[in-house]
Amino acid sequence: LLPRMELRADNLARSGKAYTATWSAVMLMIAACHALLIAHALGYAADVPRLVTAMLGLFLVVTGNVAAKTRSMQLFGVRTPWTLSDERVWQRTHRLYGWGSVCLGLALFGLALGAAAPLVLATATLLGLAALMAATFSYSY
């Protein structure tokens, strides 16, 4: 329903592949987390923090990879007043976000595969996401 209400429908249509990739990544992430939590609740041995961090890393790689291919719209992306008012600012901000998201995703995936403790995984995730958001927001300004 939300795509039908998009004010910049032509930009959404031009960003169709990126929208589909992002939507699919969100659905797969939710389904995988749900399956993981059900398996853990049924007694299967699963390292939930490590697996969720690895899935989040892959999610960030996928979404970061398609971020620069989007056009200015209200539905998804870095929607600050500055990115929505100027297509050039939108493109440059999403290119920065894309690189940062891919780098953070690879780092989180690497930490999840390594021997990092759950506290290290949580700290790296929270600090990495906060730094990515702060850098992207300030860069868009």
DSSP file (Angstrom, degrees, kcal/mol; ACC not computed):
  #  RESIDUE AA STRUCTURE BP1 BP2  ACC     N-H-->O    O-->H-N    N-H-->O    O-->H-N    TCO  KAPPA ALPHA  PHI   PSI    X-CA   Y-CA   Z-CA
    1    1 A L    >>        0   0    0      0, 0.0     4,-0.7     0, 0.0     3,-0.7   0.000 360.0 360.0 360.0 -40.4    0.0    0.0    0.0
    2    2 A L  G >4  +     0   0    0      1,-0.2     3,-1.2     2,-0.2     4,-0.5   0.883 360.0  57.2 -61.1 -40.8    2.8    2.5    0.8
    3    3 A P  G >4 S+     0   0    0      0, 0.0     3,-0.8     0, 0.0    -1,-0.2   0.839 102.7  56.7 -59.5 -29.5    4.4    2.4   -2.6
    4    4 A R  G <4 S+     0   0    0     -3,-0.7    -2,-0.2     1,-0.2     5,-0.1   0.737 106.4  50.3 -71.6 -21.1    1.0    3.5   -4.1
    5    5 A M  G << S+     0   0    0     -3,-1.2    -1,-0.2    -4,-0.7     2,-0.1   0.438  80.3 126.4 -94.9  -0.9    1.1    6.6   -1.8
    6    6 A E    X   -     0   0    0     -3,-0.8     3,-0.5    -4,-0.5     6,-0.0  -0.377  52.3-151.7 -61.9 128.4    4.6    7.6   -2.8
    7    7 A L  T 3  S+     0   0    0      1,-0.3     2,-0.6    -2,-0.1     3,-0.2   0.798  94.7  49.1 -71.8 -29.3    4.7   11.2   -3.9
    8    8 A R  T >>  +     0   0    0      1,-0.2     4,-1.9     2,-0.1     3,-0.5  -0.521  68.4 156.7-108.5  62.8    7.6   10.6   -6.2
    9    9 A A  H <>  +     0   0    0     -2,-0.6     4,-2.5    -3,-0.5    -1,-0.2   0.815  69.5  58.1 -61.7 -33.5    6.3    7.6   -7.9
   10   10 A D  H 3> S+     0   0    0      2,-0.2     4,-1.9     1,-0.2    -1,-0.3   0.895 107.3  47.6 -65.5 -38.0    8.5    8.1  -11.0
   11   11 A N  H <> S+     0   0    0     -3,-0.5     4,-1.0     2,-0.2    60,-0.4   0.869 110.8  51.9 -69.1 -35.8   11.6    7.9   -8.8
   12   12 A L  H  < S+     0   0    0     -4,-1.9     3,-0.4     2,-0.2     7,-0.2   0.912 109.0  50.5 -64.5 -41.2   10.3    4.8   -7.0
   13   13 A A  H >< S+     0   0    0     -4,-2.5     3,-1.3     1,-0.2    -2,-0.2   0.894 109.7  49.9 -63.5 -39.1    9.8    3.2  -10.4
   14   14 A R  H 3< S+     0   0    0     -4,-1.9    -1,-0.2     1,-0.3     3,-0.2   0.703 111.9  49.5 -71.4 -18.2   13.3    4.1  -11.4
   15   15 A S  T 3X S+     0   0    0     -4,-1.0     4,-2.8    -3,-0.4    -1,-0.3   0.049  75.7 123.3-103.9  23.9   14.5    2.5   -8.2
   16   16 A G  H <> S+     0   0    0     -3,-1.3     4,-2.6     1,-0.2     5,-0.2   0.868  71.8  46.9 -57.1 -44.7   12.6   -0.7   -8.6
   17   17 A K  H  > S+     0   0    0     -3,-0.2     4,-2.5     2,-0.2    -1,-0.2   0.909 114.7  47.0 -67.0 -40.6   15.5   -3.1   -8.4
   18   18 A A  H  > S+     0   0    0     51,-0.2     4,-2.5     2,-0.2    -2,-0.2   0.906 113.0  49.6 -66.2 -40.8   16.9   -1.4   -5.3
   19   19 A Y  H  X S+     0   0    0     -4,-2.8     4,-2.9    -7,-0.2     5,-0.2   0.928 112.6  47.3 -62.6 -45.3   13.4   -1.3   -3.7
   20   20 A T  H  X S+     0   0    0     -4,-2.6     4,-2.7    -5,-0.2     5,-0.2   0.907 112.8  48.8 -63.7 -42.6   12.9   -5.0   -4.5
   21   21 A A  H  X S+     0   0    0     -4,-2.5     4,-2.3     2,-0.2    -2,-0.2   0.916 114.6  45.1 -63.8 -42.8   16.3   -6.0   -3.1
   22   22 A T  H  X S+     0   0    0     -4,-2.5     4,-2.4     2,-0.2    -2,-0.2   0.937 114.4  47.9 -66.7 -46.6   15.8   -4.0    0.1
   23   23 A W  H  X S+     0   0    0     -4,-2.9     4,-2.3     1,-0.2    -2,-0.2   0.916 113.7  48.0 -60.4 -44.1   12.2   -5.3    0.6
   24   24 A S  H  X S+     0   0    0     -4,-2.7     4,-2.7    -5,-0.2     5,-0.2   0.901 110.5  51.5 -64.1 -41.4   13.5   -8.9    0.0
   25   25 A A  H  X S+     0   0    0     -4,-2.3     4,-2.3    -5,-0.2    -2,-0.2   0.895 110.1  49.4 -63.6 -39.7   16.4   -8.4    2.4
   26   26 A V  H  X S+     0   0    0     -4,-2.4     4,-2.4     2,-0.2    -2,-0.2   0.940 112.8  46.8 -63.4 -47.1   14.0   -7.2    5.1
   27   27 A M  H  X S+     0   0    0     -4,-2.3     4,-2.5     1,-0.2    -2,-0.2   0.909 114.0  47.4 -63.3 -42.5   11.7  -10.1    4.6
   28   28 A L  H  X S+     0   0    0     -4,-2.7     4,-2.7     2,-0.2     5,-0.2   0.890 111.4  51.4 -65.6 -39.1   14.5  -12.7    4.6
   29   29 A M  H  X S+     0   0    0     -4,-2.3     4,-2.4    -5,-0.2     5,-0.2   0.932 112.6  45.4 -63.6 -45.6   16.1  -11.1    7.7
   30   30 A I  H  X S+     0   0    0     -4,-2.4     4,-2.3     2,-0.2    -2,-0.2   0.929 115.2  47.1 -64.3 -44.8   12.7  -11.2    9.6
   31   31 A A  H  X S+     0   0    0     -4,-2.5     4,-2.7    -5,-0.2    -2,-0.2   0.908 113.0  48.6 -64.4 -42.3   12.1  -14.8    8.5
   32   32 A A  H  X S+     0   0    0     -4,-2.7     4,-2.5     2,-0.2    -1,-0.2   0.915 112.6  47.5 -66.2 -42.6   15.6  -16.0    9.4
   33   33 A C  H  X S+     0   0    0     -4,-2.4     4,-2.5    -5,-0.2    -1,-0.2   0.906 112.7  50.1 -63.9 -40.2   15.5  -14.4   12.8
   34   34 A H  H  X S+     0   0    0     -4,-2.3     4,-2.3    -5,-0.2    -2,-0.2   0.939 112.1  46.5 -63.2 -47.2   12.0  -15.9   13.4
   35   35 A A  H  X S+     0   0    0     -4,-2.7     4,-2.5     1,-0.2    -2,-0.2   0.896 112.5  51.4 -61.9 -40.2   13.2  -19.4   12.4
   36   36 A L  H  X S+     0   0    0     -4,-2.5     4,-2.4     1,-0.2    -1,-0.2   0.916 111.0  46.8 -63.9 -43.8   16.3  -19.0   14.6
   37   37 A L  H  X S+     0   0    0     -4,-2.5     4,-2.4     2,-0.2    -2,-0.2   0.875 112.3  50.0 -68.8 -36.5   14.3  -18.0   17.6
   38   38 A I  H  X S+     0   0    0     -4,-2.3     4,-1.9     2,-0.2    -2,-0.2   0.928 111.3  49.2 -65.4 -44.2   11.8  -20.8   17.1
   39   39 A A  H  <>S+     0   0    0     -4,-2.5     5,-2.3     1,-0.2     4,-0.3   0.914 112.3  48.1 -60.8 -42.6   14.7  -23.3   16.8
   40   40 A H  H ><5S+     0   0    0     -4,-2.4     3,-1.3     1,-0.2    -1,-0.2   0.908 110.7  51.0 -64.4 -41.5   16.3  -22.0   19.9
   41   41 A A  H 3<5S+     0   0    0     -4,-2.4    -1,-0.2     1,-0.3    -2,-0.2   0.808 105.8  56.3 -66.3 -29.3   13.0  -22.1   21.8
   42   42 A L  T 3<5S-     0   0    0     -4,-1.9    -1,-0.3    -5,-0.1    -2,-0.2   0.460 126.2-100.2 -83.0  -0.2   12.5  -25.8   20.7
   43   43 A G  T < 5S+     0   0    0     -3,-1.3     2,-0.2     1,-0.3    -3,-0.2   0.479  71.8 145.6 100.9   2.2   15.9  -26.6   22.3
   44   44 A Y      < -     0   0    0     -5,-2.3     2,-0.6    -6,-0.2    -1,-0.3  -0.538  57.8-110.1 -73.3 139.1   18.2  -26.7   19.3
   45   45 A A        +     0   0    0     -2,-0.2     2,-0.4     2,-0.1    -1,-0.1  -0.578  54.5 156.4 -73.1 115.2   21.7  -25.5   20.1
   46   46 A A        -     0   0    0     -2,-0.6     2,-1.5    -6,-0.1    -3,-0.0  -0.993  46.0-135.5-143.5 133.1   22.1  -22.2   18.4
   47   47 A D     >  -     0   0    0     -2,-0.4     4,-2.5     1,-0.2     5,-0.2  -0.680  30.1-176.3 -86.2  85.6   24.4  -19.3   19.1
   48   48 A V  H  > S+     0   0    0     -2,-1.5     4,-2.8     1,-0.2     5,-0.3   0.891  74.4  49.8 -58.3 -49.3   21.7  -16.6   18.7
   49   49 A P  H  > S+     0   0    0      0, 0.0     4,-2.0     0, 0.0    -1,-0.2   0.913 114.6  45.5 -58.9 -40.6   23.9  -13.5   19.2
   50   50 A R  H  > S+     0   0    0      2,-0.2     4,-2.1     1,-0.2    -2,-0.2   0.917 115.7  45.3 -68.3 -43.5   26.5  -14.7   16.7
   51   51 A L  H  X S+     0   0    0     -4,-2.5     4,-2.5     2,-0.2    -1,-0.2   0.897 113.4  49.0 -69.3 -40.0   23.9  -15.8   14.1
   52   52 A V  H  X S+     0   0    0     -4,-2.8     4,-2.6    -5,-0.2    -1,-0.2   0.902 111.7  50.0 -66.0 -39.8   21.8  -12.6   14.4
   53   53 A T  H  X S+     0   0    0     -4,-2.0     4,-2.3    -5,-0.3    -2,-0.2   0.901 111.0  49.2 -64.8 -39.9   25.0  -10.5   14.0
   54   54 A A  H  X S+     0   0    0     -4,-2.1     4,-2.2     2,-0.2    -2,-0.2   0.914 112.3  47.8 -64.7 -42.2   26.0  -12.4   11.0
   55   55 A M  H  X S+     0   0    0     -4,-2.5     4,-2.5     2,-0.2    -2,-0.2   0.904 111.3  50.6 -65.1 -40.8   22.6  -12.0    9.4
   56   56 A L  H  X S+     0   0    0     -4,-2.6     4,-2.5     2,-0.2    -1,-0.2   0.895 108.6  53.1 -63.7 -39.1   22.6   -8.3   10.2
   57   57 A G  H  X S+     0   0    0     -4,-2.3     4,-1.9     2,-0.2    -2,-0.2   0.931 111.0  45.3 -60.4 -46.1   26.0   -8.0    8.6
   58   58 A L  H  X S+     0   0    0     -4,-2.2     4,-2.4     1,-0.2    -2,-0.2   0.892 111.2  53.9 -64.4 -39.2   24.8   -9.7    5.4
   59   59 A F  H  X S+     0   0    0     -4,-2.5     4,-2.7     1,-0.2     5,-0.3   0.920 108.7  48.7 -60.0 -44.8   21.7   -7.5    5.5
   60   60 A L  H  X S+     0   0    0     -4,-2.5     4,-2.3     1,-0.2     5,-0.2   0.863 110.0  52.2 -65.4 -35.7   23.8   -4.3    5.7
   61   61 A V  H  X S+     0   0    0     -4,-1.9     4,-1.8     2,-0.2    -2,-0.2   0.937 112.8  44.6 -64.7 -45.7   26.0   -5.5    2.8
   62   62 A V  H  X S+     0   0    0     -4,-2.4     4,-1.1     2,-0.2    -2,-0.2   0.954 118.1  41.9 -64.7 -50.3   22.9   -6.1    0.6
   63   63 A T  H  X S+     0   0    0     -4,-2.7     4,-0.8     1,-0.2     3,-0.2   0.866 115.1  50.6 -68.9 -35.0   21.2   -2.9    1.4
   64   64 A G  H  X S+     0   0    0     -4,-2.3     4,-0.5    -5,-0.3     3,-0.3   0.844 105.0  58.7 -67.9 -32.4   24.4   -0.8    1.3
   65   65 A N  H  < S+     0   0    0     -4,-1.8    -1,-0.2     1,-0.2    -2,-0.2   0.810 114.1  35.5 -67.2 -30.7   25.1   -2.3   -2.1
   66   66 A V  H >< S+     0   0    0     -4,-1.1     3,-1.4    -3,-0.2    -1,-0.2   0.483  92.0  92.8-101.2  -4.0   21.9   -1.0   -3.6
   67   67 A A  H >< S+     0   0    0     -4,-0.8     3,-1.5    -3,-0.3    28,-0.2   0.883  83.3  52.7 -60.2 -41.2   21.6    2.3   -1.7
   68   68 A A  T 3< S+     0   0    0     -4,-0.5    -1,-0.3     1,-0.3    27,-0.1   0.618 100.4  64.7 -72.0 -10.3   23.4    4.3   -4.4
   69   69 A K  T <  S+     0   0    0     -3,-1.4    -1,-0.3    25,-0.1   -51,-0.2   0.386  84.6  98.1 -92.9   3.9   21.0    3.1   -7.0
   70   70 A T    <   -     0   0    0     -3,-1.5     2,-0.3    -4,-0.2   -58,-0.1  -0.542  62.6-141.2 -92.0 158.6   18.0    4.7   -5.4
   71   71 A R        -     0   0    0    -60,-0.4    -2,-0.1    -2,-0.2   -56,-0.1  -0.764  43.3 -71.1-111.8 161.7   16.4    8.0   -6.4
   72   72 A S  S    S+     0   0    0     -2,-0.3     2,-0.3    11,-0.1   -61,-0.2  -0.280  71.7 140.2 -57.3 125.2   14.9   10.6   -4.1
   73   73 A M        -     0   0    0      3,-0.2   -64,-0.0   -62,-0.1   -67,-0.0  -0.978  57.2-123.3-160.9 166.8   11.7    9.4   -2.5
   74   74 A Q  S    S+     0   0    0     -2,-0.3     3,-0.1     1,-0.1     5,-0.1   0.607  96.2  72.6 -89.5 -14.5    9.7    9.4    0.8
   75   75 A L  S    S-     0   0    0      1,-0.2     2,-0.3   -67,-0.1    -1,-0.1   0.936 108.5 -15.1 -75.5 -48.6    9.4    5.6    1.1
   76   76 A F  S    S+     0   0    0      2,-0.1     2,-0.2     0, 0.0    -3,-0.2  -0.982  90.2  62.5-154.0 163.8   12.9    4.5    2.0
   77   77 A G  S    S-     0   0    0     -2,-0.3     2,-1.1    -3,-0.1    -5,-0.0  -0.692  98.1 -32.0 115.5-172.0   16.5    5.7    2.1
   78   78 A V        -     0   0    0     -2,-0.2     2,-1.1    12,-0.1    16,-0.1  -0.743  65.9-173.4 -84.7  99.0   18.2    8.5    4.0
   79   79 A R        +     0   0    0     -2,-1.1    -1,-0.1     4,-0.1    -2,-0.1  -0.634  21.4 145.8-104.2  75.8   15.3   11.0    4.1
   80   80 A T     >  -     0   0    0     -2,-1.1     4,-2.2     1,-0.1     5,-0.2  -0.638  63.9-105.6 -97.9 164.9   16.6   14.2    5.6
   81   81 A P  H  > S+     0   0    0      0, 0.0     4,-0.9     0, 0.0    -1,-0.1   0.850 121.4  51.5 -57.6 -32.0   15.3   17.6    4.5
   82   82 A W  H  > S+     0   0    0      2,-0.2     4,-0.8     1,-0.2     8,-0.2   0.872 110.4  45.4 -76.6 -37.8   18.6   18.1    2.6
   83   83 A T  H  4 S+     0   0    0      1,-0.2     7,-0.4     2,-0.2     3,-0.3   0.859 113.1  51.0 -73.5 -33.5   18.5   14.8    0.7
   84   84 A L  H  < S+     0   0    0     -4,-2.2    -1,-0.2     1,-0.2    -2,-0.2   0.730 110.5  49.2 -75.4 -20.8   14.8   15.2   -0.2
   85   85 A S  H  < S+     0   0    0     -4,-0.9     2,-0.4    -5,-0.2    -1,-0.2   0.627 115.2  39.5 -93.8 -12.7   15.4   18.7   -1.6
   86   86 A D     X  -     0   0    0     -4,-0.8     4,-2.2    -3,-0.3    -1,-0.2  -0.955  59.6-156.4-143.9 119.5   18.4   18.0   -3.8
   87   87 A E  H  > S+     0   0    0     -2,-0.4     4,-2.6     1,-0.2     5,-0.2   0.854  98.4  54.8 -61.9 -35.9   18.9   15.0   -6.0
   88   88 A R  H  > S+     0   0    0      2,-0.2     4,-2.5     1,-0.2    -1,-0.2   0.909 108.7  47.4 -65.0 -42.1   22.7   15.5   -6.0
   89   89 A V  H  > S+     0   0    0     -7,-0.2     4,-2.5     2,-0.2     5,-0.2   0.899 111.0  53.1 -64.9 -39.8   22.8   15.5   -2.2
   90   90 A W  H  X S+     0   0    0     -4,-2.2     4,-2.5    -7,-0.4     5,-0.2   0.951 111.3  45.7 -57.5 -50.6   20.6   12.4   -2.2
   91   91 A Q  H  X S+     0   0    0     -4,-2.6     4,-1.9     1,-0.2    -2,-0.2   0.925 115.4  44.9 -61.8 -47.2   23.0   10.6   -4.5
   92   92 A R  H  X S+     0   0    0     -4,-2.5     4,-2.0     1,-0.2    -1,-0.2   0.895 114.0  49.5 -66.7 -39.7   26.2   11.6   -2.6
   93   93 A T  H  X S+     0   0    0     -4,-2.5     4,-2.8    -5,-0.2    -1,-0.2   0.913 112.5  47.3 -65.3 -42.6   24.7   10.8    0.8
   94   94 A H  H  X S+     0   0    0     -4,-2.5     4,-2.5    -5,-0.2   -26,-0.2   0.806 108.6  54.7 -72.3 -28.2   23.5    7.4   -0.4
   95   95 A R  H  X S+     0   0    0     -4,-1.9     4,-2.2    -5,-0.2    -1,-0.2   0.925 111.6  44.8 -66.9 -43.3   26.9    6.6   -1.9
   96   96 A L  H  X S+     0   0    0     -4,-2.0     4,-2.7     2,-0.2     5,-0.2   0.939 114.4  48.9 -63.6 -46.6   28.5    7.4    1.4
   97   97 A Y  H  X S+     0   0    0     -4,-2.8     4,-3.1     1,-0.2     5,-0.2   0.911 109.5  53.5 -58.7 -42.1   25.9    5.3    3.3
   98   98 A G  H  X S+     0   0    0     -4,-2.5     4,-2.4     2,-0.2     5,-0.2   0.936 111.3  43.8 -59.7 -48.8   26.3    2.5    0.8
   99   99 A W  H  X S+     0   0    0     -4,-2.2     4,-2.5     1,-0.2    -1,-0.2   0.931 116.8  47.0 -62.4 -45.4   30.1    2.3    1.4
  100  100 A G  H  X S+     0   0    0     -4,-2.7     4,-2.7     1,-0.2     5,-0.2   0.897 112.5  49.6 -63.9 -40.2   29.7    2.6    5.2
  101  101 A S  H  X S+     0   0    0     -4,-3.1     4,-2.7    -5,-0.2    -1,-0.2   0.909 111.8  47.4 -66.7 -43.0   27.0    0.0    5.3
  102  102 A V  H  X S+     0   0    0     -4,-2.4     4,-2.6    -5,-0.2     5,-0.2   0.929 114.2  47.5 -64.4 -44.4   28.9   -2.5    3.3
  103  103 A C  H  X S+     0   0    0     -4,-2.5     4,-2.3    -5,-0.2    -2,-0.2   0.931 114.7  45.6 -63.3 -45.2   32.1   -1.9    5.4
  104  104 A L  H  X S+     0   0    0     -4,-2.7     4,-2.8    -5,-0.2     5,-0.2   0.918 112.6  51.8 -63.8 -42.3   30.1   -2.2    8.7
  105  105 A G  H  X S+     0   0    0     -4,-2.7     4,-2.5     1,-0.2    -2,-0.2   0.914 110.7  46.9 -60.7 -43.7   28.3   -5.3    7.4
  106  106 A L  H  X S+     0   0    0     -4,-2.6     4,-2.5     2,-0.2    -1,-0.2   0.895 112.5  50.6 -65.4 -38.8   31.5   -7.0    6.5
  107  107 A A  H  X S+     0   0    0     -4,-2.3     4,-2.5    -5,-0.2    -2,-0.2   0.928 112.5  45.9 -64.5 -44.3   33.0   -6.1    9.8
  108  108 A L  H  X S+     0   0    0     -4,-2.8     4,-2.4     2,-0.2    -2,-0.2   0.903 112.7  50.2 -65.5 -40.5   30.0   -7.5   11.7
  109  109 A F  H  X S+     0   0    0     -4,-2.5     4,-2.0    -5,-0.2    -2,-0.2   0.916 111.5  49.0 -63.3 -41.8   30.0  -10.6    9.6
  110  110 A G  H  X S+     0   0    0     -4,-2.5     4,-1.7     2,-0.2    -2,-0.2   0.906 111.5  48.7 -63.3 -42.4   33.7  -11.1   10.3
  111  111 A L  H  <>S+     0   0    0     -4,-2.5     5,-1.0     1,-0.2    -2,-0.2   0.895 110.1  52.2 -63.7 -39.2   33.2  -10.6   14.0
  112  112 A A  H  <5S+     0   0    0     -4,-2.4    -1,-0.2     1,-0.2    -2,-0.2   0.874 111.5  45.9 -66.0 -36.5   30.4  -13.1   14.0
  113  113 A L  H  <5S+     0   0    0     -4,-2.0    -1,-0.2    -5,-0.2    -2,-0.2   0.779 109.9  67.5 -75.9 -25.7   32.5  -15.7   12.3
  114  114 A G  T  <5S-     0   0    0     -4,-1.7    -3,-0.1    -5,-0.2     0, 0.0   0.096 106.7 -87.4 -78.8-163.3   35.4  -15.1   14.6
  115  115 A A  T   5 +     0   0    0      2,-0.0     2,-0.1     0, 0.0    -3,-0.1  -0.060  69.2 149.5-101.1  32.4   35.6  -15.8   18.3
  116  116 A A      < -     0   0    0     -5,-1.0   -66,-0.0     1,-0.1     0, 0.0  -0.417  47.2-119.2 -70.0 139.8   34.1  -12.5   19.5
  117  117 A A     >  -     0   0    0     -2,-0.1     4,-2.3     1,-0.1     3,-0.4  -0.355  26.4-108.2 -72.4 157.2   32.1  -12.6   22.7
  118  118 A P  H  > S+     0   0    0      0, 0.0     4,-2.6     0, 0.0     5,-0.2   0.858 120.7  54.8 -56.3 -36.4   28.4  -11.6   22.6
  119  119 A L  H  > S+     0   0    0      1,-0.2     4,-2.5     2,-0.2     5,-0.2   0.889 108.1  49.0 -65.4 -37.8   29.2   -8.3   24.4
  120  120 A V  H  > S+     0   0    0     -3,-0.4     4,-2.8     2,-0.2     5,-0.2   0.905 111.2  50.2 -66.1 -41.4   31.7   -7.5   21.7
  121  121 A L  H  X S+     0   0    0     -4,-2.3     4,-2.2     2,-0.2    -2,-0.2   0.929 113.1  45.3 -62.2 -45.8   29.2   -8.3   19.0
  122  122 A A  H  X S+     0   0    0     -4,-2.6     4,-2.6     2,-0.2     5,-0.2   0.914 115.0  47.5 -65.5 -42.9   26.5   -6.1   20.7
  123  123 A T  H  X S+     0   0    0     -4,-2.5     4,-2.8     1,-0.2     5,-0.4   0.928 112.9  47.8 -65.1 -45.2   28.9   -3.2   21.3
  124  124 A A  H  X S+     0   0    0     -4,-2.8     4,-2.2    -5,-0.2     5,-0.2   0.893 113.6  48.9 -62.9 -39.4   30.3   -3.3   17.7
  125  125 A T  H  X S+     0   0    0     -4,-2.2     4,-2.5    -5,-0.2     5,-0.2   0.958 115.4  41.7 -64.9 -51.3   26.8   -3.5   16.3
  126  126 A L  H  X S+     0   0    0     -4,-2.6     4,-2.3     2,-0.2    -2,-0.2   0.928 119.4  43.1 -65.7 -45.9   25.4   -0.6   18.3
  127  127 A L  H  X S+     0   0    0     -4,-2.8     4,-2.5    -5,-0.2    -1,-0.2   0.896 114.9  50.7 -67.3 -38.9   28.5    1.7   18.0
  128  128 A G  H  X S+     0   0    0     -4,-2.2     4,-2.4    -5,-0.4    -2,-0.2   0.924 112.8  45.0 -64.1 -45.0   28.8    0.8   14.3
  129  129 A L  H  X S+     0   0    0     -4,-2.5     4,-2.6    -5,-0.2    -2,-0.2   0.895 113.5  50.4 -66.0 -39.9   25.2    1.6   13.5
  130  130 A A  H  X S+     0   0    0     -4,-2.3     4,-2.6    -5,-0.2    -2,-0.2   0.916 112.7  46.6 -64.2 -42.5   25.3    4.9   15.6
  131  131 A A  H  X S+     0   0    0     -4,-2.5     4,-2.7     2,-0.2     5,-0.2   0.903 112.5  50.0 -66.2 -40.8   28.5    6.0   13.8
  132  132 A L  H  X S+     0   0    0     -4,-2.4     4,-2.4     2,-0.2     5,-0.2   0.923 113.5  45.6 -63.3 -44.2   27.0    5.1   10.4
  133  133 A M  H  X S+     0   0    0     -4,-2.6     4,-2.7     2,-0.2     5,-0.2   0.926 114.7  47.4 -64.8 -44.9   23.8    7.1   11.2
  134  134 A A  H  X S+     0   0    0     -4,-2.6     4,-2.5     2,-0.2     5,-0.2   0.920 114.5  46.3 -63.8 -44.0   25.7   10.1   12.5
  135  135 A A  H  X S+     0   0    0     -4,-2.7     4,-2.2    -5,-0.2    -1,-0.2   0.921 115.4  45.9 -65.3 -43.9   28.1   10.2    9.6
  136  136 A T  H  X S+     0   0    0     -4,-2.4     4,-2.0    -5,-0.2    -2,-0.2   0.926 114.8  47.0 -66.2 -44.9   25.4    9.8    7.0
  137  137 A F  H  X S+     0   0    0     -4,-2.7     4,-1.1    -5,-0.2    -2,-0.2   0.938 115.5  44.4 -63.5 -47.2   23.1   12.4    8.7
  138  138 A S  H  < S+     0   0    0     -4,-2.5    -1,-0.2    -5,-0.2     3,-0.2   0.869 112.1  53.1 -68.5 -34.6   25.9   15.0    9.1
  139  139 A Y  H  < S+     0   0    0     -4,-2.2    -1,-0.2    -5,-0.2    -2,-0.2   0.874 104.1  56.0 -66.3 -36.8   27.2   14.4    5.6
  140  140 A S  H  <        0   0    0     -4,-2.0    -1,-0.2     1,-0.3    -2,-0.2   0.816 360.0 360.0 -66.0 -28.0   23.7   15.0    4.1
  141  141 A Y     <        0   0    0     -4,-1.1    -1,-0.3    -3,-0.2    -2,-0.2   0.492 360.0 360.0 -68.8 360.0   23.7   18.4    5.8
